[in-house]
């Protein structure tokens, strides 16, 4: 059995390696002990134009800009000693003679007939940009001014350059207003030590960092920043690139809210409530505690909805949900099940009296007429009550028991029943 599992694992790993070999954008090739290329992936041919047949009888790589047998042999000796050659930028020549900037690395393998594996990344565009920046400071300034993202350059903690989008993001009158200040003074944080740690990690990894920023006028923005070391005017400085993601973050927060809340009333939906209830039950089980579940609906809601219109019906549901939320404790939670049906979790109940006091308060507040579009609407609510652990040990049973108690309460109209 174990041999079958091991064989299946080998097959999976082989398939994964083949997928990487055939689909990566990086050029990968294997080198034999005699210095010849044993195999190369499709990206190698695509990047450099050389095919396997071009390299079969060659033990000094023709894709080197200046093929050198001594240099080639030196590399082979390193591989034979098990020494890798780490990432470095170099030149490589295509079959058509065009030279490319390459980020190259080699790993000594020494398995079977394979001595080493080489990997090339086409770095031509990146190096082109870097050369442009190094060639002329004015070129750098012109380049960053055309980028829509805000760019700040700091030297020794002070801003020495900012592009126009950066000036606009901070809300300054011009770049001179920001010279000598630190870009980090505009970042909001409750923990300076943690912010410095996060910034350091962002510089080290190149990963974007999401932070909140305060503009000069007090307005808050969410920005995504990337920080990196660059050369500016012959010195190593810090470049900070920022992008305003306030709208994006707001949209994501709205999506997250809608995933767990009722879009009409703003209270939690059944999905969130059920999960919350299950966790509350487990918590109360561990400490032999009690909680109560209220099931409510509006009496004759359908009649109001049909006669007064759906706009009035929707506003009634909003006001009803608002009254529920305002007349429970901070630790309790309201849920709209659907239509005019709602659930309330009374959490961490210390005595039966607490349940009765909350229900009594709700009952009284819900009897007050509603004012909607100039109409005075009197509508009442019935409440069914179930308690944990007396009426059930899980959420499904508790909701069912509370629903049953609600049905009994509705027979009497504008009352409540404790199952």
C-alpha positions as CSV (number, residue, x, y, z in Angstrom):
1,X,0.0,0.0,0.0
2,X,2.8,2.4,1.0
3,X,4.7,1.7,-2.3
4,X,1.5,2.5,-4.3
5,X,1.1,5.8,-2.4
6,X,4.8,6.6,-3.0
7,X,4.4,5.8,-6.7
8,X,1.4,8.0,-7.0
9,X,3.3,10.8,-5.2
10,X,6.1,10.5,-7.7
11,X,3.7,10.7,-10.6
12,X,2.1,13.8,-9.2
13,X,5.5,15.4,-8.6
14,X,6.6,14.5,-12.1
15,X,3.5,16.0,-13.6
16,X,4.0,19.2,-11.6
17,X,7.6,19.5,-12.7
18,X,6.5,19.0,-16.3
19,X,3.9,21.7,-16.0
20,X,6.5,24.1,-14.6
21,X,9.1,23.1,-17.2
22,X,6.7,23.7,-20.1
23,X,4.8,26.7,-18.9
24,X,7.2,29.0,-16.9
25,X,8.4,32.2,-18.5
26,X,11.9,31.6,-17.2
27,X,14.4,29.8,-19.4
28,X,15.6,26.6,-17.8
29,X,18.3,24.2,-19.1
30,X,20.3,21.3,-17.8
31,X,24.1,21.0,-18.1
32,X,26.0,17.7,-18.4
33,X,29.4,16.9,-16.8
34,X,31.1,17.6,-20.1
35,X,29.6,21.1,-20.2
36,X,27.1,20.4,-22.9
37,X,23.4,21.4,-22.7
38,X,21.4,18.3,-22.1
39,X,17.9,19.7,-22.3
40,X,16.1,23.1,-22.4
41,X,12.6,24.2,-21.9
42,X,10.3,26.0,-24.4
43,X,10.9,29.4,-22.7
44,X,14.7,29.0,-23.4
45,X,14.0,28.7,-27.1
46,X,11.5,31.5,-27.0
47,X,13.8,33.9,-25.1
48,X,17.1,33.2,-26.8
49,X,16.1,31.6,-30.1
50,X,18.4,28.5,-29.7
51,X,17.0,25.0,-30.1
52,X,18.4,21.8,-28.6
53,X,19.8,20.8,-32.0
54,X,21.9,24.0,-32.0
55,X,23.6,23.1,-28.8
56,X,24.0,19.3,-29.0
57,X,27.6,19.2,-30.1
58,X,28.7,22.4,-28.4
59,X,30.4,22.4,-24.9
60,X,31.0,26.1,-24.8
61,X,27.8,28.0,-24.8
62,X,27.2,30.1,-27.9
63,X,24.6,32.1,-26.1
64,X,27.4,33.8,-24.0
65,X,28.2,37.2,-25.5
66,X,31.8,36.3,-25.6
67,X,32.1,32.5,-25.4
68,X,35.2,31.7,-23.2
69,X,36.3,28.1,-22.6
70,X,38.2,29.0,-19.5
71,X,35.2,30.8,-17.9
72,X,33.0,27.9,-18.9
73,X,35.4,25.3,-17.4
74,X,35.6,27.4,-14.2
75,X,31.8,27.3,-13.8
76,X,31.8,23.5,-14.4
77,X,34.4,23.1,-11.7
78,X,32.2,25.1,-9.2
79,X,29.3,22.8,-10.0
80,X,31.4,19.7,-9.6
81,X,32.3,21.0,-6.1
82,X,28.6,21.4,-5.4
83,X,28.8,25.2,-5.4
84,X,25.8,27.2,-6.8
85,X,26.1,30.4,-8.7
86,X,23.5,32.8,-7.2
87,X,21.4,35.4,-9.1
88,X,23.4,37.9,-10.9
89,X,22.7,40.2,-13.9
90,X,24.7,39.4,-17.0
91,X,24.4,39.5,-20.8
92,X,23.3,36.7,-23.1
93,X,23.1,36.6,-26.9
94,X,20.2,35.4,-28.9
95,X,20.7,33.3,-32.0
96,X,19.9,36.3,-34.1
97,X,22.8,38.2,-32.4
98,X,20.6,40.5,-30.2
99,X,21.9,40.9,-26.7
100,X,19.6,40.6,-23.7
101,X,20.1,41.6,-20.0
102,X,19.6,38.4,-18.1
103,X,19.1,37.6,-14.4
104,X,21.0,34.3,-14.2
105,X,21.4,31.7,-11.6
106,X,22.8,28.1,-11.5
107,X,22.3,25.3,-9.1
108,X,24.7,22.4,-8.8
109,X,22.6,19.2,-9.0
110,X,25.0,16.3,-9.6
111,X,22.2,13.7,-10.1
112,X,22.5,11.1,-12.9
113,X,24.0,12.7,-16.0
114,X,22.9,16.2,-14.9
115,X,25.7,18.3,-13.3
116,X,23.7,21.6,-12.9
117,X,20.6,23.5,-13.8
118,X,20.6,27.0,-15.2
119,X,17.8,29.5,-15.0
120,X,17.5,32.8,-16.9
121,X,15.0,35.7,-16.4
122,X,14.8,38.3,-19.1
123,X,15.8,41.5,-17.3
124,X,16.2,43.6,-20.4
125,X,13.3,46.0,-19.7
126,X,14.2,46.3,-16.0
127,X,17.8,47.1,-16.8
128,X,16.7,49.5,-19.5
129,X,14.7,51.4,-17.0
130,X,17.5,51.3,-14.4
131,X,20.0,52.6,-16.9
132,X,17.7,55.4,-17.9
133,X,17.4,56.4,-14.2
134,X,21.1,56.3,-13.6
135,X,21.9,58.1,-16.8
136,X,20.1,61.2,-16.0
137,X,18.5,62.6,-12.9
138,X,16.2,64.7,-15.1
139,X,15.2,61.6,-16.9
140,X,14.1,60.1,-13.5
141,X,12.1,63.2,-12.7
142,X,10.4,63.3,-16.0
143,X,9.6,59.6,-15.7
144,X,8.0,59.7,-12.3
145,X,6.0,62.8,-13.1
146,X,4.2,60.8,-15.8
147,X,3.3,58.0,-13.4
148,X,-0.1,58.4,-11.8
149,X,1.1,57.0,-8.5
150,X,2.5,59.2,-5.8
151,X,6.3,58.9,-5.5
152,X,8.4,60.2,-2.6
153,X,12.2,60.1,-2.3
154,X,13.6,60.3,1.2
155,X,17.2,60.8,2.2
156,X,18.1,60.3,5.8
157,X,14.4,60.5,6.8
158,X,13.6,63.7,4.8
159,X,11.7,64.2,1.6
160,X,14.1,65.3,-1.2
161,X,11.8,64.7,-4.1
162,X,8.1,64.2,-4.6
163,X,6.2,64.0,-7.9
164,X,3.0,66.0,-8.6
165,X,0.6,63.1,-7.8
166,X,2.4,62.9,-4.4
167,X,1.9,66.6,-3.8
168,X,-1.8,66.2,-4.7
169,X,-2.2,63.1,-2.4
170,X,-0.8,64.9,0.6
171,X,-2.9,68.0,-0.3
172,X,0.1,70.4,-0.4
173,X,0.3,73.6,-2.4
174,X,3.5,72.5,-4.1
175,X,6.5,70.2,-3.6
176,X,8.5,72.8,-1.7
177,X,6.0,72.6,1.1
178,X,7.0,68.9,1.7
179,X,10.7,69.2,1.3
180,X,12.5,68.3,4.5
181,X,9.5,66.5,6.1
182,X,9.2,62.8,6.5
183,X,6.6,60.9,4.5
184,X,5.9,58.7,7.5
185,X,4.5,61.6,9.5
186,X,1.4,61.4,7.4
187,X,0.9,57.7,8.1
188,X,-1.6,57.0,11.0
189,X,-0.6,54.4,13.5
190,X,-1.3,53.4,17.1
191,X,2.0,51.6,17.4
192,X,5.1,53.4,16.0
193,X,7.3,50.4,16.7
194,X,5.1,48.0,14.8
195,X,4.9,50.5,11.9
196,X,8.7,50.7,11.7
197,X,8.8,46.9,11.7
198,X,6.2,46.7,8.9
199,X,8.1,49.4,6.8
200,X,11.3,47.5,7.2
201,X,9.7,44.3,6.1
202,X,8.2,46.1,3.1
203,X,11.6,47.4,2.1
204,X,13.2,44.0,2.5
205,X,10.5,42.0,0.7
206,X,9.2,44.5,-1.8
207,X,5.7,43.5,-0.7
208,X,3.0,46.3,-0.7
209,X,1.9,47.7,2.7
210,X,-1.6,48.9,3.3
211,X,-1.7,51.9,5.7
212,X,-4.0,54.8,6.6
213,X,-2.8,58.3,5.7
214,X,-4.0,61.7,6.9
215,X,-3.8,64.6,4.3
216,X,-2.9,68.1,5.4
217,X,-6.6,69.0,5.4
218,X,-7.4,66.2,7.8
219,X,-9.0,63.9,5.3
220,X,-8.2,60.2,5.7
221,X,-7.0,58.0,2.9
222,X,-6.1,54.3,2.6
223,X,-3.0,53.9,0.6
224,X,-1.0,50.9,-0.7
225,X,2.7,51.6,-0.6
226,X,5.9,50.0,-1.9
227,X,9.2,51.0,-0.5
228,X,12.6,50.3,-2.1
229,X,16.2,51.5,-2.0
230,X,17.4,53.4,-5.2
231,X,20.2,55.6,-6.2
232,X,19.3,59.3,-6.5
233,X,21.9,62.0,-7.2
234,X,24.6,59.5,-6.5
235,X,23.3,58.5,-3.1
236,X,21.4,55.5,-1.8
237,X,17.9,56.7,-0.8
238,X,14.5,55.4,-0.1
239,X,11.8,55.6,-2.8
240,X,8.2,55.2,-1.6
241,X,5.5,54.6,-4.2
242,X,1.9,55.2,-3.0
243,X,-1.5,54.4,-4.5
244,X,-4.8,55.7,-3.2
245,X,-7.0,52.6,-2.6
246,X,-9.6,54.2,-0.5
247,X,-12.4,53.5,-3.0
248,X,-11.2,49.9,-3.5
249,X,-11.1,49.3,0.3
250,X,-14.5,50.8,0.8
251,X,-15.9,48.6,-1.9
252,X,-14.3,45.5,-0.4
253,X,-15.7,46.4,3.1
254,X,-19.1,46.8,1.5
255,X,-18.9,43.4,-0.1
256,X,-17.8,41.9,3.3
257,X,-20.6,43.7,5.1
258,X,-23.2,42.4,2.6
259,X,-21.9,38.9,2.9
260,X,-22.9,38.9,6.6
261,X,-25.6,41.5,6.9
262,X,-29.1,42.1,5.6
263,X,-28.8,44.9,2.9
264,X,-32.2,46.5,3.8
265,X,-32.0,46.8,7.6
266,X,-28.2,46.5,8.2
267,X,-28.6,43.8,10.9
268,X,-26.8,40.5,10.6
269,X,-28.2,37.9,8.2
270,X,-29.0,34.3,9.0
271,X,-25.6,32.9,7.8
272,X,-23.7,35.1,10.2
273,X,-26.2,34.8,13.0
274,X,-26.2,31.0,12.9
275,X,-22.4,30.8,13.0
276,X,-22.4,33.3,15.9
277,X,-25.1,31.4,17.7
278,X,-23.2,28.1,17.4
279,X,-20.0,29.7,18.8
280,X,-22.1,31.2,21.7
281,X,-23.6,27.8,22.5
282,X,-20.2,26.1,22.6
283,X,-18.9,28.9,24.9
284,X,-21.8,28.6,27.2
285,X,-21.5,24.8,27.3
286,X,-17.9,25.1,28.5
287,X,-19.0,27.2,31.5
288,X,-22.5,25.8,32.1
289,X,-24.0,29.1,31.0
290,X,-27.4,30.1,29.6
291,X,-28.6,32.1,26.6
292,X,-31.9,32.9,25.2
293,X,-33.2,33.1,21.6
294,X,-36.1,35.4,20.6
295,X,-38.0,34.9,17.4
296,X,-40.1,38.0,16.4
297,X,-42.3,39.1,13.6
298,X,-44.7,42.0,12.9
299,X,-48.4,41.2,13.1
300,X,-50.3,42.0,9.9
301,X,-47.2,43.2,8.1
302,X,-48.4,41.7,4.8
303,X,-51.6,43.8,5.0
304,X,-49.6,47.0,5.5
305,X,-47.2,46.1,2.7
306,X,-50.0,45.4,0.3
307,X,-52.1,48.5,1.1
308,X,-49.5,51.1,1.8
309,X,-46.9,49.9,-0.7
310,X,-43.5,48.3,-0.6
311,X,-41.6,51.5,0.2
312,X,-43.6,52.0,3.4
313,X,-43.1,48.3,4.1
314,X,-39.4,48.5,3.7
315,X,-39.1,51.6,5.9
316,X,-41.2,49.9,8.5
317,X,-38.8,47.0,8.6
318,X,-35.9,49.4,8.9
319,X,-37.4,51.2,11.8
320,X,-38.4,47.9,13.4
321,X,-34.9,46.5,13.2
322,X,-33.5,49.8,14.6
323,X,-35.8,49.6,17.6
324,X,-34.6,46.0,18.2
325,X,-31.0,47.0,18.0
326,X,-31.4,50.0,20.4
327,X,-33.3,48.1,23.1
328,X,-31.0,45.1,23.6
329,X,-27.6,45.0,25.3
330,X,-24.3,45.7,23.5
331,X,-23.4,42.0,23.8
332,X,-26.6,40.8,22.2
333,X,-27.2,40.5,18.4
334,X,-30.1,40.9,16.0
335,X,-30.7,39.0,12.8
336,X,-33.2,39.4,10.0
337,X,-34.3,35.9,8.9
338,X,-36.4,37.1,6.0
339,X,-39.6,39.1,5.3
340,X,-40.7,40.5,8.7
341,X,-39.1,37.7,10.8
342,X,-36.2,38.5,13.1
343,X,-34.0,36.7,15.6
344,X,-32.3,38.1,18.7
345,X,-29.6,36.3,20.7
346,X,-29.6,37.3,24.4
347,X,-26.1,36.2,25.2
348,X,-24.5,35.3,28.6
349,X,-27.8,35.2,30.6
350,X,-27.1,35.3,34.3
351,X,-30.7,35.0,35.4
352,X,-34.3,34.5,34.1
353,X,-35.0,38.0,35.2
354,X,-32.7,39.5,32.6
355,X,-34.6,37.7,29.8
356,X,-37.9,39.0,31.1
357,X,-36.6,42.6,31.4
358,X,-35.3,42.7,27.8
359,X,-38.5,41.1,26.4
360,X,-40.7,43.6,28.5
361,X,-38.6,46.5,27.2
362,X,-38.9,45.3,23.6
363,X,-42.6,44.7,24.0
364,X,-43.2,48.2,25.2
365,X,-41.0,50.0,22.6
366,X,-42.4,48.0,19.7
367,X,-46.0,49.2,20.6
368,X,-45.1,52.8,19.9
369,X,-46.6,53.9,16.5
370,X,-44.2,54.3,13.5
371,X,-44.1,57.6,11.5
372,X,-43.5,56.9,7.9
373,X,-43.9,59.4,5.0
374,X,-46.4,61.4,7.0
375,X,-48.4,58.2,8.0
376,X,-48.8,57.1,11.6
377,X,-48.7,53.3,11.6
378,X,-49.6,51.2,14.6
379,X,-48.3,47.7,14.2
380,X,-47.4,45.2,16.9
381,X,-45.0,42.3,17.2
382,X,-45.2,38.8,18.6
383,X,-42.2,37.1,20.3
384,X,-41.3,33.5,20.8
385,X,-38.6,32.6,23.3
386,X,-36.4,29.5,23.6
387,X,-33.5,29.1,26.1
388,X,-30.3,27.2,26.1
389,X,-29.8,24.6,27.5
390,X,-33.4,24.1,28.8
391,X,-35.1,24.1,25.3
392,X,-32.3,22.7,23.2
393,X,-28.6,21.9,22.8
394,X,-27.9,23.2,19.3
395,X,-28.9,26.2,17.1
396,X,-31.3,24.2,14.9
397,X,-33.4,23.0,17.8
398,X,-33.4,26.4,19.5
399,X,-34.5,28.2,16.4
400,X,-37.2,25.6,15.9
401,X,-38.4,25.9,19.5
402,X,-38.4,29.7,19.3
403,X,-40.4,29.6,16.0
404,X,-42.9,27.3,17.7
405,X,-43.3,29.7,20.6
406,X,-43.7,32.6,18.1
407,X,-46.5,30.7,16.4
408,X,-48.3,30.3,19.8
409,X,-47.8,34.0,20.6
410,X,-49.3,35.0,17.2
411,X,-52.5,33.2,18.0
412,X,-52.9,35.7,20.9
413,X,-51.4,38.6,18.9
414,X,-49.0,41.2,20.3
415,X,-47.7,39.0,23.1
416,X,-44.8,36.7,23.8
417,X,-44.5,33.1,24.7
418,X,-41.6,31.4,26.5
419,X,-41.4,27.8,25.2
